[in-house]
Amino acid sequence: MSQLKTIQDEHLTTWLPRLLTHGGPRFLQIADALQAAVADGSLTPGDRLPPQRHLAAQLDVDLTTITRAYDEARRRNLLEGRGARGTYVAAPKVELTAILDLSMNTPPPPDGVAFDDMLKQGLSQVLMRADNELLMTYHLGGGSDSDRQAGAKWLAPMFGHLDSRQVVVCPGAQAAIAALILALTEPGDVILAEPTSYPGLRAAATQFGRHVIAVEADKHGMLPKMLEQACSQHKPRLVYLNPTLQNPTAITMPERRRKELASIALRCNVRIVEDDPYWLLADAPPPPVATFAPEQVLYISTLSKCLTPGLRVAFVLIRDLEERERFLVALRSFALMVAPLTAALATQWILDGSADGLLAGVRKEARLRHRMARDILAGRYSGAGDGLHVWLELPAYWNSSQLAHAAASYGIAVTPAEAFATGSGSVNAIRISLGSIKDRGRLQAGLQRLSHLLARRPESFSAAVV
């Protein structure tokens, strides 16, 4: 019996890693080794792992390192605890859907960030320090003093020190865009945007009876000469820009172009709505357009694209007092306030530094996923190496709606160029979102399927499906 147990123990420790000094955090090296052993069959569902103290002694690390490694492995659904009986390799988690969603721009869950613990600790701090009754009642729109101070701190990397009274707290960027349209335009007015642009702008403008007209763009974004011509021709009330890692093209507008557009907006007396959800994810982005025309530009930054979609909180920088009041009146007509508990959690994370840690993790994970996309998509990859998405121009034998339909048959959701068109035409491309699939291995599988599909012609795909 003891000989059998020795054989079993040897089997269950063959996966143990050789910990490297420069291989990253040790607990992640151990968790990665566990994941590799499960993937190659060295460990199978139902195998019992060594007690944590025994494993710590074998690897010559402290017990805390093993505890963190096991916790990380549980987060990846690799392990399950069975009380006093110990820790076992978990059975594969059954997916309720086979769809690999590459269509939704959300921040990826970062490795090395204990998000569950962060959430529990943040809520605990909020409940301990706040009046619980205030968290469950109506608030005036625009955020509390603390919320606006948190907003000013969040915007500090873009603008430096800000007067927090100029910051308005909103329930997400879409609500902010809609309220700005209501506050600053009238039915029938024109809003200028790039030929491919955020679909939420067109949806809100159409709902309110405004007209979105496309202004020609190049590889650096909206063309200044064409903007000036469109201002003269259409007398627009607003210009909508998403200048950093633009959705969907992933273009980051250079500083010179930003200055030129700001100068034209001043000269033509047209306001710019600068929707900038990805600035904090970008690698050394230029200053916002709002720095070159502070009184002419309304600036939006959301937490949903940098931290987590569950934080439906956006900060809007509006320097003019009268415009802030008009904006708040418009906002209250359809979204009275940010949910107080959500706003308090966002404020807590920003002020105590938790948001910075989560942001750094998201940024690192996004870059890893871009490297994966670049390797798999090879010559077709045209991303910037950061942000949440890739804009993939298609070979001539595919059109974007056709490819999106074919990809769906492969169990992959992507977004065709038509969804982003503000004019009558659109480029032949799809947007691939890299953050919406939690598991990196499943993302890899989705990208590989997509790469294989792109290499085939539609007629061969149709024949295979039939």
C-alpha positions as CSV (number, residue, x, y, z in Angstrom):
1,M,0.0,0.0,0.0
2,S,2.8,2.4,0.9
3,Q,4.6,1.6,-2.4
4,L,1.3,2.5,-4.3
5,K,1.0,5.7,-2.4
6,T,4.6,6.6,-3.3
7,I,3.9,6.1,-7.0
8,Q,0.8,8.2,-6.8
9,D,2.7,11.0,-5.0
10,E,5.4,11.0,-7.6
11,H,2.7,11.2,-10.3
12,L,1.1,14.2,-8.7
13,T,4.4,16.1,-8.3
14,T,5.9,15.7,-11.8
15,W,4.2,18.9,-12.8
16,L,6.1,21.0,-10.2
17,P,7.9,24.0,-11.9
18,R,11.5,25.0,-11.7
19,L,10.9,28.5,-10.2
20,L,12.9,31.1,-12.1
21,T,14.3,34.2,-10.5
22,H,13.2,36.4,-13.4
23,G,10.1,34.4,-14.4
24,G,7.6,36.7,-12.8
25,P,5.7,36.3,-9.5
26,R,6.3,32.8,-8.1
27,F,2.6,32.2,-7.3
28,L,1.8,32.8,-11.0
29,Q,4.6,30.5,-12.1
30,I,3.1,27.7,-10.0
31,A,-0.5,28.5,-11.3
32,D,0.8,28.5,-14.9
33,A,2.5,25.1,-14.3
34,L,-0.7,23.7,-12.9
35,Q,-2.6,24.9,-15.9
36,A,0.0,23.4,-18.3
37,A,-0.2,20.1,-16.5
38,V,-4.0,20.0,-16.8
39,A,-3.8,20.9,-20.4
40,D,-1.2,18.2,-21.3
41,G,-2.9,15.5,-19.2
42,S,-0.2,15.2,-16.5
43,L,-2.9,16.1,-14.1
44,T,-6.5,14.9,-14.6
45,P,-9.8,15.8,-13.0
46,G,-10.1,14.2,-9.5
47,D,-6.3,14.1,-8.9
48,R,-5.6,15.2,-5.3
49,L,-2.9,17.9,-4.9
50,P,-0.3,17.9,-2.1
51,P,-1.2,19.8,1.0
52,Q,-0.1,23.4,0.8
53,R,2.6,23.1,3.5
54,H,4.1,20.1,1.8
55,L,4.2,21.8,-1.5
56,A,5.8,24.9,0.1
57,A,8.5,22.8,1.5
58,Q,9.1,21.0,-1.8
59,L,9.4,24.3,-3.7
60,D,11.2,26.1,-0.9
61,V,8.7,29.0,-0.8
62,D,6.6,30.4,2.0
63,L,3.1,29.1,2.6
64,T,1.5,32.4,1.4
65,T,2.9,31.9,-2.1
66,I,1.3,28.4,-2.3
67,T,-2.0,29.8,-1.0
68,R,-2.0,32.6,-3.6
69,A,-1.1,30.0,-6.3
70,Y,-4.0,27.8,-5.4
71,D,-6.3,30.8,-5.2
72,E,-5.3,31.8,-8.7
73,A,-5.7,28.2,-10.0
74,R,-9.2,28.2,-8.5
75,R,-10.0,31.5,-10.3
76,R,-9.0,29.8,-13.5
77,N,-11.4,26.9,-12.7
78,L,-8.5,24.4,-12.4
79,L,-8.9,23.4,-8.8
80,E,-11.7,22.7,-6.3
81,G,-11.6,22.4,-2.5
82,R,-13.3,19.5,-0.8
83,G,-12.9,20.6,2.8
84,A,-10.8,18.4,5.0
85,R,-10.3,16.0,2.1
86,G,-8.0,18.4,0.4
87,T,-7.7,20.2,-2.9
88,Y,-8.4,18.4,-6.2
89,V,-8.1,19.0,-9.9
90,A,-11.5,20.3,-11.1
91,A,-13.6,18.8,-13.9
92,P,-13.7,21.0,-17.0
93,K,-16.2,23.8,-16.7
94,V,-19.1,23.3,-19.0
95,E,-19.7,26.3,-21.3
96,L,-23.3,27.2,-21.7
97,T,-22.6,28.8,-25.1
98,A,-20.2,27.9,-27.9
99,I,-20.0,31.5,-29.2
100,L,-16.6,33.1,-28.9
101,D,-17.5,36.8,-28.6
102,L,-15.1,39.1,-30.4
103,S,-17.7,41.8,-30.9
104,M,-17.9,43.6,-27.6
105,N,-15.3,46.1,-26.5
106,T,-14.7,45.4,-22.8
107,P,-11.5,45.5,-20.8
108,P,-9.9,42.0,-20.4
109,P,-9.6,40.5,-16.9
110,P,-6.0,41.0,-15.9
111,D,-3.8,38.2,-14.4
112,G,-2.3,39.0,-11.0
113,V,-5.2,41.2,-9.9
114,A,-7.4,39.6,-7.3
115,F,-10.6,41.3,-8.6
116,D,-13.0,39.5,-6.3
117,D,-10.9,40.6,-3.2
118,M,-10.6,44.1,-4.6
119,L,-14.4,44.3,-5.0
120,K,-15.1,43.0,-1.5
121,Q,-12.6,45.3,0.1
122,G,-13.8,48.3,-1.8
123,L,-17.5,47.7,-1.0
124,S,-16.5,47.0,2.7
125,Q,-14.7,50.4,2.8
126,V,-17.7,52.2,1.2
127,L,-20.2,50.6,3.7
128,M,-17.9,51.4,6.6
129,R,-17.3,55.0,5.8
130,A,-20.5,56.1,4.1
131,D,-24.0,56.7,5.4
132,N,-25.9,53.7,4.2
133,E,-29.1,55.6,3.9
134,L,-27.4,58.0,1.4
135,L,-26.3,55.1,-0.7
136,M,-29.9,54.0,-1.2
137,T,-31.7,57.3,-1.9
138,Y,-32.0,59.9,-4.7
139,H,-29.1,62.3,-5.4
140,L,-28.8,65.4,-7.4
141,G,-27.1,64.7,-10.7
142,G,-23.5,65.5,-11.3
143,G,-22.0,63.6,-8.4
144,S,-21.0,64.5,-4.8
145,D,-18.0,66.6,-4.0
146,S,-16.0,63.4,-3.3
147,D,-17.1,61.9,-6.7
148,R,-16.1,65.0,-8.6
149,Q,-12.7,65.1,-6.7
150,A,-12.2,61.4,-7.8
151,G,-13.1,62.5,-11.4
152,A,-10.5,65.3,-11.3
153,K,-7.9,62.8,-10.1
154,W,-8.9,60.3,-12.8
155,L,-8.5,63.1,-15.4
156,A,-5.2,64.3,-14.0
157,P,-2.9,62.2,-16.3
158,M,-4.6,64.0,-19.3
159,F,-4.9,67.5,-17.9
160,G,-2.9,67.9,-14.7
161,H,-4.7,69.7,-11.8
162,L,-8.3,70.4,-12.4
163,D,-11.0,72.3,-10.6
164,S,-13.3,69.5,-9.5
165,R,-16.3,71.8,-9.9
166,Q,-15.8,71.5,-13.7
167,V,-16.2,67.7,-13.6
168,V,-19.6,66.1,-13.9
169,V,-20.3,62.5,-13.0
170,C,-22.5,60.6,-15.4
171,P,-23.9,57.0,-15.6
172,G,-21.7,56.0,-18.5
173,A,-20.3,57.7,-21.7
174,Q,-23.4,56.9,-23.8
175,A,-25.5,58.9,-21.3
176,A,-23.0,61.7,-21.5
177,I,-23.1,61.8,-25.3
178,A,-26.9,61.8,-25.4
179,A,-27.1,64.6,-22.8
180,L,-24.5,66.8,-24.7
181,I,-26.6,66.4,-27.9
182,L,-29.7,67.4,-26.0
183,A,-28.1,70.3,-24.3
184,L,-26.1,71.8,-27.2
185,T,-28.2,71.1,-30.3
186,E,-31.8,71.5,-31.6
187,P,-33.8,69.1,-33.7
188,G,-32.6,69.1,-37.3
189,D,-29.1,70.3,-36.4
190,V,-26.0,68.7,-37.9
191,I,-23.3,66.8,-36.0
192,L,-20.1,66.1,-37.9
193,A,-18.2,62.8,-37.4
194,E,-15.6,60.6,-39.1
195,P,-16.9,58.2,-41.8
196,T,-16.5,55.2,-39.4
197,S,-17.4,56.1,-35.9
198,Y,-18.9,54.9,-32.6
199,P,-22.5,53.6,-33.3
200,G,-23.8,55.1,-30.1
201,L,-23.4,58.6,-31.5
202,R,-25.6,57.8,-34.5
203,A,-28.2,56.0,-32.4
204,A,-28.6,59.0,-30.0
205,A,-28.6,61.6,-32.8
206,T,-31.2,59.7,-34.7
207,Q,-33.4,59.3,-31.7
208,F,-33.3,63.0,-31.0
209,G,-33.8,64.1,-34.6
210,R,-30.3,65.3,-35.3
211,H,-28.3,64.5,-38.5
212,V,-24.9,63.0,-38.5
213,I,-22.8,63.9,-41.5
214,A,-19.5,62.2,-42.3
215,V,-16.3,64.2,-42.8
216,E,-13.5,62.6,-44.8
217,A,-10.6,61.1,-42.8
218,D,-7.2,59.6,-43.6
219,K,-4.8,57.5,-41.6
220,H,-4.4,60.2,-39.0
221,G,-8.1,60.9,-38.5
222,M,-10.5,63.6,-39.6
223,L,-9.0,65.9,-42.3
224,P,-8.8,69.6,-41.2
225,K,-9.5,71.0,-44.7
226,M,-12.6,68.8,-45.0
227,L,-13.8,69.8,-41.5
228,E,-13.5,73.5,-42.4
229,Q,-15.4,72.9,-45.6
230,A,-18.1,70.9,-43.8
231,C,-18.5,73.6,-41.2
232,S,-19.0,76.2,-43.9
233,Q,-21.5,74.0,-45.8
234,H,-23.5,72.5,-43.0
235,K,-23.2,75.0,-40.1
236,P,-22.9,72.1,-37.5
237,R,-23.5,72.6,-33.8
238,L,-21.2,69.7,-32.8
239,V,-18.2,67.8,-34.0
240,Y,-17.7,64.3,-32.5
241,L,-14.2,63.0,-32.2
242,N,-12.7,59.8,-30.7
243,P,-9.1,60.6,-31.3
244,T,-7.2,58.0,-29.2
245,L,-7.4,54.3,-30.4
246,Q,-10.5,55.3,-32.3
247,N,-13.4,53.0,-32.3
248,P,-13.4,51.1,-34.6
249,T,-10.2,51.9,-36.7
250,A,-7.8,52.0,-33.7
251,I,-6.2,55.1,-35.1
252,T,-4.6,57.5,-32.7
253,M,-4.7,61.0,-34.0
254,P,-1.2,62.7,-33.8
255,E,-0.8,65.9,-31.9
256,R,-0.4,68.2,-34.9
257,R,-3.8,67.0,-36.3
258,R,-5.4,67.6,-32.9
259,K,-4.1,71.1,-32.8
260,E,-5.4,71.8,-36.4
261,L,-8.9,70.5,-35.6
262,A,-9.0,72.5,-32.4
263,S,-8.0,75.7,-34.3
264,I,-10.7,75.1,-36.9
265,A,-13.3,74.6,-34.2
266,L,-12.4,77.9,-32.6
267,R,-12.4,79.7,-35.9
268,C,-15.8,78.2,-37.0
269,N,-17.3,78.5,-33.5
270,V,-18.3,74.8,-33.4
271,R,-18.1,72.7,-30.2
272,I,-16.2,69.4,-30.1
273,V,-17.3,66.4,-28.1
274,E,-14.1,64.5,-27.4
275,D,-15.1,61.0,-26.4
276,D,-11.8,59.5,-25.2
277,P,-12.4,56.1,-23.4
278,Y,-9.0,54.6,-24.4
279,W,-6.5,57.4,-23.6
280,L,-5.3,55.7,-20.4
281,L,-4.8,52.4,-22.2
282,A,-2.7,53.9,-25.0
283,D,1.1,53.9,-25.2
284,A,2.2,57.6,-24.8
285,P,-0.9,59.2,-26.4
286,P,-0.8,62.9,-27.5
287,P,-2.6,65.4,-25.2
288,P,-6.3,65.5,-25.6
289,V,-7.9,67.9,-28.1
290,A,-9.4,69.7,-25.1
291,T,-5.9,70.9,-24.0
292,F,-5.7,73.0,-27.2
293,A,-9.1,74.6,-27.0
294,P,-10.3,74.2,-23.4
295,E,-13.4,76.3,-23.7
296,Q,-14.4,74.8,-27.1
297,V,-14.2,71.1,-26.2
298,L,-16.4,68.9,-24.0
299,Y,-14.3,65.9,-22.8
300,I,-15.6,62.5,-21.8
301,S,-13.7,59.7,-20.0
302,T,-15.4,56.5,-18.9
303,L,-14.3,53.8,-16.4
304,S,-16.2,51.1,-18.4
305,K,-13.4,50.7,-21.0
306,C,-10.4,50.9,-18.7
307,L,-11.6,49.1,-15.5
308,T,-14.8,47.2,-15.8
309,P,-18.2,47.6,-17.5
310,G,-20.0,47.2,-14.2
311,L,-18.8,50.6,-13.2
312,R,-21.3,52.7,-15.2
313,V,-19.4,55.9,-14.4
314,A,-18.1,58.5,-16.8
315,F,-16.5,61.9,-16.1
316,V,-17.3,64.9,-18.3
317,L,-15.1,68.0,-18.2
318,I,-17.3,71.0,-18.9
319,R,-15.6,74.3,-18.1
320,D,-18.4,76.7,-18.8
321,L,-20.8,77.0,-15.8
322,E,-23.9,77.7,-17.9
323,E,-23.2,74.7,-20.2
324,R,-22.8,72.5,-17.1
325,E,-26.2,73.4,-15.9
326,R,-27.8,72.9,-19.3
327,F,-26.0,69.5,-19.5
328,L,-27.4,68.5,-16.1
329,V,-30.9,69.5,-17.0
330,A,-30.6,67.3,-20.2
331,L,-29.1,64.4,-18.3
332,R,-31.9,64.4,-15.7
333,S,-34.5,64.1,-18.4
334,F,-33.5,60.4,-18.9
335,A,-30.9,59.5,-16.3
336,L,-31.4,61.1,-13.0
337,M,-28.1,60.0,-11.4
338,V,-25.3,57.5,-11.2
339,A,-26.3,54.6,-8.9
340,P,-24.9,56.0,-5.6
341,L,-23.4,52.7,-4.5
342,T,-21.6,52.3,-7.9
343,A,-20.4,55.9,-7.8
344,A,-19.1,55.5,-4.2
345,L,-17.2,52.3,-5.2
346,A,-15.6,54.1,-8.2
347,T,-14.6,57.0,-6.0
348,Q,-13.2,54.7,-3.3
349,W,-11.1,52.8,-5.9
350,I,-9.8,56.0,-7.5
351,L,-8.9,57.8,-4.3
352,D,-7.3,54.7,-2.5
353,G,-5.2,53.8,-5.6
354,S,-7.0,50.5,-6.4
355,A,-8.2,51.8,-9.8
356,D,-4.5,52.5,-10.8
357,G,-3.6,48.9,-10.0
358,L,-6.5,47.5,-12.0
359,L,-5.8,49.9,-14.9
360,A,-2.2,48.7,-15.0
361,G,-3.3,45.1,-15.0
362,V,-5.8,45.7,-17.8
363,R,-3.2,47.6,-19.9
364,K,-0.6,44.8,-19.5
365,E,-3.2,42.1,-20.4
366,A,-4.4,44.1,-23.4
367,R,-0.8,44.2,-24.7
368,L,-0.4,40.5,-24.3
369,R,-3.6,39.9,-26.3
370,H,-2.5,42.2,-29.0
371,R,0.8,40.3,-29.3
372,M,-1.3,37.1,-29.6
373,A,-3.5,38.6,-32.3
374,R,-0.4,39.9,-34.2
375,D,1.1,36.4,-34.2
376,I,-2.1,34.6,-35.3
377,L,-3.4,37.1,-37.8
378,A,0.1,37.6,-39.3
379,G,0.2,40.0,-42.2
380,R,-3.5,40.9,-41.7
381,Y,-3.0,42.5,-38.2
382,S,-3.0,46.3,-38.2
383,G,-3.5,47.1,-34.6
384,A,-1.6,49.6,-32.5
385,G,-0.4,47.1,-29.9
386,D,-2.6,48.5,-27.2
387,G,-6.3,49.3,-26.5
388,L,-9.1,46.8,-26.7
389,H,-9.6,46.1,-30.4
390,V,-8.1,45.4,-33.8
391,W,-9.5,46.9,-37.1
392,L,-9.0,44.2,-39.7
393,E,-9.2,45.1,-43.4
394,L,-10.5,42.1,-45.4
395,P,-9.2,40.5,-48.6
396,A,-11.2,41.5,-51.6
397,Y,-12.9,38.1,-51.9
398,W,-14.7,38.7,-48.6
399,N,-17.0,41.6,-47.7
400,S,-17.5,42.5,-44.0
401,S,-21.2,41.5,-43.6
402,Q,-20.5,38.2,-45.4
403,L,-17.5,37.4,-43.2
404,A,-19.4,38.3,-40.0
405,H,-22.2,35.8,-41.1
406,A,-19.6,33.1,-41.9
407,A,-17.8,33.7,-38.6
408,A,-21.0,33.2,-36.7
409,S,-21.4,29.8,-38.4
410,Y,-17.9,29.1,-37.0
411,G,-19.1,30.1,-33.5
412,I,-17.4,33.5,-33.5
413,A,-19.0,36.9,-33.2
414,V,-17.3,39.9,-34.8
415,T,-18.6,43.4,-35.8
416,P,-18.7,44.3,-39.5
417,A,-17.8,47.8,-40.8
418,E,-21.4,48.6,-41.6
419,A,-22.2,48.9,-37.9
420,F,-19.8,51.9,-37.7
421,A,-20.7,53.8,-40.9
422,T,-21.9,57.4,-40.5
423,G,-22.0,57.9,-44.3
424,S,-23.4,56.0,-47.2
425,G,-20.3,53.8,-47.8
426,S,-18.0,51.9,-45.5
427,V,-14.6,50.2,-45.7
428,N,-14.3,46.5,-46.1
429,A,-13.2,45.6,-42.6
430,I,-14.3,44.0,-39.3
431,R,-13.6,45.0,-35.7
432,I,-12.2,42.3,-33.5
433,S,-12.5,42.9,-29.7
434,L,-9.8,41.3,-27.6
435,G,-11.1,41.7,-24.1
436,S,-14.6,40.2,-24.0
437,I,-13.4,36.5,-23.8
438,K,-12.2,36.0,-20.3
439,D,-9.9,33.0,-20.9
440,R,-6.8,33.8,-23.0
441,G,-6.8,30.2,-24.4
442,R,-10.3,30.6,-25.7
443,L,-9.4,33.9,-27.3
444,Q,-6.5,32.2,-29.0
445,A,-8.8,29.5,-30.3
446,G,-11.2,32.1,-31.6
447,L,-8.5,34.1,-33.4
448,Q,-7.1,30.9,-35.0
449,R,-10.6,29.9,-36.3
450,L,-11.0,33.4,-37.7
451,S,-7.5,33.2,-39.3
452,H,-8.4,29.9,-41.0
453,L,-11.7,31.4,-42.2
454,L,-10.0,34.5,-43.7
455,A,-7.6,32.2,-45.7
456,R,-10.6,30.6,-47.4
457,R,-12.8,32.0,-50.1
458,P,-16.5,32.4,-49.5
459,E,-17.4,29.9,-52.2
460,S,-15.3,27.1,-50.6
461,F,-16.8,28.0,-47.2
462,S,-20.4,27.8,-48.6
463,A,-19.7,24.4,-50.2
464,A,-18.3,23.1,-46.9
465,V,-21.3,24.3,-44.9
466,V,-23.7,22.7,-47.4
